[in-house]
Amino acid sequence: MRWHDVSTAVALAVAMTSTAAADYMAEEVPAHERCALCHGLFGDSARDRFPKLAGQRQAYIEAQIRAFLSGARSNDGGQMAAVVTELAPGEIAEVAAWFASQPAPGAIPAPGSQAGARAYLSAGCDACHDEAAAGSRNTPFLSSQHPAYLAKQMRDIRDGRRAGAASDVMRSRLESLDDADLDAIAAYLAAQDRTE
């Protein structure tokens, strides 16, 4: 085989591979699969910097996606603001419904949850989220969530780094708590089952 024949064969193979990749990318990929890299295909994220979305309330997931789209909410580095722009308007409800319909993650037993229960109740968090961290239909499940994720979100709210519709109310309840209190509350919440 001559050099010219080899180079032609290689060029043809590359073109065929590129065409196959383009065909694959053109196929419809379910919208929720775009979220799977961070949140897991079924919403039970393995890494504690990404929240577990499985069994979360659909309306809450939709509201958060829309908040990232509008700029009302941001996260460290802005990954969510970039990712949600890949969703067509009609896909937002589809993504939220997918994760909401998945089996809820299990509770995460953590040390310090008893002290966390006392801090949670004394701060009055149960007024909106109730004692089992299930809350009303307008609030997210906080139960069975990564404790590190919860602690970071509470710190961000307390310190004014996270805004949102209820952030002022939550900030007023969290501002007197130190990081150890927030870690204990997060441990308590993580140890609760995610049920209505």
Secondary structure, DSSP 8 states (H G I E B T S, - for coil): --HHHHHHHHHHHHHHHHHHHHHHHHS---GGGGTHHHH-TTS--SSTTS---TT--HHHHHHHHHHHHHTSS--GGGHHHHHHTTS-HHHHHHHHHHHHTS--------TTHHHHHHHHHHTTTHHHH-TTS---TTS---TT--HHHHHHHHHHHHTT----TTHHHHHHHHTT--HHHHHHHHHHHHTS----
